[in-house]
């Protein structure tokens, strides 16, 4: 929804990079930014956090892992609202859902994504000592 709004205001420009799409700030954003100064300041921490996360993502595969893990975390927390979800529970949920990810390399990537998102404050999960350690 936000991307649609930004595109309609000509704040974003897309550039095809093979299978990926790069988003760049359009010239209209600089002209309109002053109109939204207060709102931008109010959300400055959230914006900085999102920029930090997206700057860490190296490719579309890693972006998919991040989005799947975040989505799965929300699904588990909705399914068990009175329980503290554990890292291992999320890990098992993701690998049960995404059966094609049951390779050693992908399992390590999922574990690493879970641990990193917890450390970066994107999710709150109970620590699981047995979670596959990131490579």
VENMO-V918473 format. One record per residue. N is the residue number from 0. RES is the residue in three letters. SS is DSSP state (alpha for helix, beta for strand, coil for the rest). NEAR is the number of other ideal C-beta (glycine too) atoms within 8 Angstrom. Layout:
n: <N:N>
res: <RES:RES>
ss: <SS:SS>
near: <NEAR:NEAR>
This chain:
n: <0:1:2:3:4:5:6:7:8:9:10:11:12:13:14:15:16:17:18:19:20:21:22:23:24:25:26:27:28:29:30:31:32:33:34:35:36:37:38:39:40:41:42:43:44:45:46:47:48:49:50:51:52:53:54:55:56:57:58:59:60:61:62:63:64:65:66:67:68:69:70:71:72:73:74:75:76:77:78:79:80:81:82:83:84:85:86:87:88:89:90:91:92:93:94:95:96:97:98:99:100:101:102:103:104:105:106:107:108:109:110:111:112:113:114:115:116:117:118:119:120:121:122:123:124:125:126:127:128:129:130:131:132:133:134>
res: <UNK:UNK:UNK:UNK:UNK:UNK:UNK:UNK:UNK:UNK:UNK:UNK:UNK:UNK:UNK:UNK:UNK:UNK:UNK:UNK:UNK:UNK:UNK:UNK:UNK:UNK:UNK:UNK:UNK:UNK:UNK:UNK:UNK:UNK:UNK:UNK:UNK:UNK:UNK:UNK:UNK:UNK:UNK:UNK:UNK:UNK:UNK:UNK:UNK:UNK:UNK:UNK:UNK:UNK:UNK:UNK:UNK:UNK:UNK:UNK:UNK:UNK:UNK:UNK:UNK:UNK:UNK:UNK:UNK:UNK:UNK:UNK:UNK:UNK:UNK:UNK:UNK:UNK:UNK:UNK:UNK:UNK:UNK:UNK:UNK:UNK:UNK:UNK:UNK:UNK:UNK:UNK:UNK:UNK:UNK:UNK:UNK:UNK:UNK:UNK:UNK:UNK:UNK:UNK:UNK:UNK:UNK:UNK:UNK:UNK:UNK:UNK:UNK:UNK:UNK:UNK:UNK:UNK:UNK:UNK:UNK:UNK:UNK:UNK:UNK:UNK:UNK:UNK:UNK:UNK:UNK:UNK:UNK:UNK:UNK>
ss: <coil:alpha:alpha:alpha:alpha:alpha:alpha:alpha:coil:coil:coil:beta:beta:beta:beta:beta:beta:coil:coil:beta:beta:beta:beta:beta:beta:coil:alpha:alpha:alpha:alpha:alpha:alpha:alpha:alpha:alpha:alpha:alpha:alpha:alpha:alpha:alpha:alpha:coil:alpha:alpha:alpha:alpha:alpha:alpha:alpha:alpha:alpha:alpha:alpha:alpha:alpha:coil:coil:coil:alpha:alpha:alpha:alpha:alpha:alpha:alpha:alpha:alpha:alpha:alpha:alpha:alpha:alpha:alpha:alpha:alpha:alpha:alpha:alpha:coil:coil:coil:coil:coil:coil:beta:alpha:alpha:alpha:alpha:alpha:alpha:alpha:alpha:alpha:alpha:alpha:coil:alpha:alpha:alpha:coil:coil:alpha:alpha:alpha:alpha:alpha:alpha:alpha:alpha:alpha:alpha:alpha:alpha:alpha:alpha:alpha:alpha:coil:coil:coil:coil:coil:coil:beta:coil:coil:coil:coil:coil:coil:coil:coil:coil>
near: <4:5:8:7:8:9:10:6:9:9:10:12:7:9:8:7:7:4:4:8:7:8:8:8:7:9:6:9:12:7:6:10:9:5:5:8:8:6:7:10:7:6:8:8:6:7:9:8:10:8:8:9:11:7:6:7:9:4:7:7:6:11:9:8:11:12:8:11:15:11:8:12:13:8:9:12:9:7:6:8:6:3:5:5:11:10:13:9:11:16:14:8:11:14:12:7:8:8:7:5:10:7:6:5:6:10:12:11:10:14:13:10:12:16:11:10:13:12:6:9:5:7:10:3:14:7:6:11:4:4:11:7:5:8:4>
